[in-house]
Amino acid sequence: MFIQTEDTPNPNTMKFLPGREIAPESPREFATPEEAEASLLARELFAVDGVTGVFCGADYVSVSKDETVGWPHIKPALLGTIMDVLQSGAALFDADGGEADFEPDSGPAKEIKEIIDTRVRPAVARDGGDIIFKGFDEQTGIVALVMRGACAGCPSSTMTLKSGIENLLKHYVPEVREVVAVG
């Protein structure tokens, strides 16, 4: 098995591409070793010293590390761990199905979610992250988004959020006044 790696805009997150599906139904994020108990893959990656987060996309795994640990020291262990888990043939996740997205019925919220899902999420996934629509307050015009994977804690995430996503949404949905990241 050959696993490709890609740097992400977040210097503390690296994207691993094993050439097979990882979480095709729903991306999954594990921010702590306790959350990782729901996934064999995440549990094993957190066992590598210096790992601070794991994000599983459709066909990739993004791993975040502590800034005091260098990639040359941690990358070989991560590659070996991913390869071992994938070659074991064991289920990567418990059967809980992952986090459910908010599904708006109609109006601006539905339009915003469609733009996020079709234009923003694919672009962000290329950088090893994900953005989830959490809601739209029609009275204030504020869109709430959750940034995951390489996007969480990325130095350029504020710029992406404000200059990229906010401007895009304001262009297509006049009711949008601001986009904010929520925990």
KELOZA-848285 format. One record per residue (C-alpha): residue in one letter; x, y, z; chain; residue number from 1. Coordinates in steps of 0.25 Angstrom, whole numbers. Each point is the difference from the previous one (the first is absolute). Layout:
BEGIN
SITE  r     px     py     pz  c    k
SITE  a      X      Y      Z  A  NUM
...
***
This chain:
BEGIN
SITE  r     px     py     pz  c    k
SITE  m      0      0      0  A    1
SITE  f      5     14     -4  A    2
SITE  i     -5     12      8  A    3
SITE  q      2     13     -6  A    4
SITE  t      2     13      9  A    5
SITE  e     -4     14     -2  A    6
SITE  d      4     12      8  A    7
SITE  t    -12      9      4  A    8
SITE  p     -1     15      2  A    9
SITE  n      0     -4     15  A   10
SITE  p     15     -3      3  A   11
SITE  n     -4     -9     12  A   12
SITE  t     -9     -8     -9  A   13
SITE  m      3    -10    -11  A   14
SITE  k     -9     -7    -10  A   15
SITE  f      2    -15     -2  A   16
SITE  l     -6     -6    -13  A   17
SITE  p      0    -16      1  A   18
SITE  g     -7     -2    -14  A   19
SITE  r    -13     -5      6  A   20
SITE  e    -12      4      7  A   21
SITE  i      1      4     15  A   22
SITE  a    -13      7      4  A   23
SITE  p     -9      1    -13  A   24
SITE  e    -13      2      6  A   25
SITE  s      3     11     10  A   26
SITE  p     13      6      4  A   27
SITE  r      5     -2     14  A   28
SITE  e      8      8     10  A   29
SITE  f      7     -5     13  A   30
SITE  a      5     12      8  A   31
SITE  t      4     -8     12  A   32
SITE  p      5    -14      3  A   33
SITE  e    -13     -2      7  A   34
SITE  e     -8      3    -12  A   35
SITE  a      9     -9     -8  A   36
SITE  e     -5    -12      8  A   37
SITE  a    -11     -1    -11  A   38
SITE  s     10     -3    -11  A   39
SITE  l     11    -10     -1  A   40
SITE  l      8      9    -10  A   41
SITE  a     -1     12      9  A   42
SITE  r      3     -8     13  A   43
SITE  e     13     -5     -6  A   44
SITE  l      4     13     -6  A   45
SITE  f     -2      7     14  A   46
SITE  a      9    -11      5  A   47
SITE  v     12      7     -8  A   48
SITE  d      7     10      9  A   49
SITE  g     -4     14     -4  A   50
SITE  v    -13     -2     -7  A   51
SITE  t    -10     10      4  A   52
SITE  g    -12     -2    -10  A   53
SITE  v     -5    -10    -11  A   54
SITE  f     -9      4    -11  A   55
SITE  c     -5    -11     -9  A   56
SITE  g     -6      5    -14  A   57
SITE  a     -6     -8    -11  A   58
SITE  d     14     -5     -5  A   59
SITE  y     10      6      9  A   60
SITE  v      5      1     14  A   61
SITE  s      5     14      6  A   62
SITE  v      8     -1     12  A   63
SITE  s      3     12      9  A   64
SITE  k     13      0      9  A   65
SITE  d      5      8     11  A   66
SITE  e      9     12     -5  A   67
SITE  t     12     -5      8  A   68
SITE  v      0    -13     -8  A   69
SITE  g      7      0    -14  A   70
SITE  w     -7     -7    -11  A   71
SITE  p     13     -8     -3  A   72
SITE  h     -1     -6     13  A   73
SITE  i    -15     -4      0  A   74
SITE  k     -3     -2    -15  A   75
SITE  p      6    -14     -1  A   76
SITE  a     -8     -5     12  A   77
SITE  l    -12      6     -5  A   78
SITE  l      2     -7    -14  A   79
SITE  g      2    -13      7  A   80
SITE  t    -12      1      9  A   81
SITE  i     -9      4    -12  A   82
SITE  m      5    -12     -8  A   83
SITE  d     -1    -10     11  A   84
SITE  v    -14      4      4  A   85
SITE  l     -5      0    -15  A   86
SITE  q      7    -13     -3  A   87
SITE  s     -6     -7     12  A   88
SITE  g    -14      1     -7  A   89
SITE  a     -7      4     14  A   90
SITE  a    -11     10      0  A   91
SITE  l      6     14      1  A   92
SITE  f    -12      6      8  A   93
SITE  d    -10     -5     10  A   94
SITE  a    -14     -1     -7  A   95
SITE  d     -5     14      6  A   96
SITE  g     -1      6    -14  A   97
SITE  g      8     13      3  A   98
SITE  e     -5     14      3  A   99
SITE  a    -13      4     -7  A  100
SITE  d     -1     12     -8  A  101
SITE  f    -10     11      2  A  102
SITE  e    -11     -1    -11  A  103
SITE  p     -7     13     -2  A  104
SITE  d    -14     -1     -6  A  105
SITE  s     -1     12     -9  A  106
SITE  g      4     15     -2  A  107
SITE  p     14      6      1  A  108
SITE  a      5    -11     10  A  109
SITE  k     -3    -11    -11  A  110
SITE  e      7      9    -10  A  111
SITE  i     12      2      9  A  112
SITE  k      2    -14      3  A  113
SITE  e     -1     -4    -15  A  114
SITE  i     11     10     -3  A  115
SITE  i      9     -5     12  A  116
SITE  d     -2    -15     -5  A  117
SITE  t      2      2    -15  A  118
SITE  r     11     11      0  A  119
SITE  v      7      2     13  A  120
SITE  r      1    -14      6  A  121
SITE  p      6     -6    -13  A  122
SITE  a     11     11      0  A  123
SITE  v      3     -1     15  A  124
SITE  a      1    -15     -1  A  125
SITE  r     11      1    -10  A  126
SITE  d      8      7     12  A  127
SITE  g     -4    -11      9  A  128
SITE  g    -11      6      8  A  129
SITE  d    -15      2      0  A  130
SITE  i    -10     11      3  A  131
SITE  i    -14     -4      6  A  132
SITE  f    -12      9     -1  A  133
SITE  k     -6      2     14  A  134
SITE  g    -10     10     -2  A  135
SITE  f     -5     14     -5  A  136
SITE  d     -6     11      8  A  137
SITE  e    -10      7     -9  A  138
SITE  q     -1     12     10  A  139
SITE  t     15      3      0  A  140
SITE  g      4     -6    -13  A  141
SITE  i     11     -8      7  A  142
SITE  v      4    -14     -6  A  143
SITE  a      6     -9     10  A  144
SITE  l     10    -10     -5  A  145
SITE  v      9    -11      7  A  146
SITE  m     14     -1     -6  A  147
SITE  r      6    -14      2  A  148
SITE  g     13     -8     -4  A  149
SITE  a     11      9     -6  A  150
SITE  c     -9     12      1  A  151
SITE  a     -1      0     15  A  152
SITE  g     11      8      5  A  153
SITE  c      6      3    -13  A  154
SITE  p      7     14     -1  A  155
SITE  s     -8      3    -13  A  156
SITE  s    -13     -5      5  A  157
SITE  t     -5     14      4  A  158
SITE  m      4      6    -14  A  159
SITE  t     -7    -12     -7  A  160
SITE  l    -13      2      9  A  161
SITE  k     -1     15     -2  A  162
SITE  s      6      3    -14  A  163
SITE  g     -4    -13     -7  A  164
SITE  i    -12     -6      6  A  165
SITE  e     -7     13      6  A  166
SITE  n      2      7    -14  A  167
SITE  l     -5    -12     -8  A  168
SITE  l    -13     -1      9  A  169
SITE  k     -3     15      0  A  170
SITE  h      1     -1    -15  A  171
SITE  y    -10    -11     -2  A  172
SITE  v     -9      2     13  A  173
SITE  p     -2     15      2  A  174
SITE  e     -6     -3     14  A  175
SITE  v     14     -4      5  A  176
SITE  r      7     11      8  A  177
SITE  e     11     -8      7  A  178
SITE  v      7    -14      1  A  179
SITE  v      5     -5     13  A  180
SITE  a      7    -13      5  A  181
SITE  v     -6     -7     12  A  182
SITE  g      6    -10      9  A  183
***
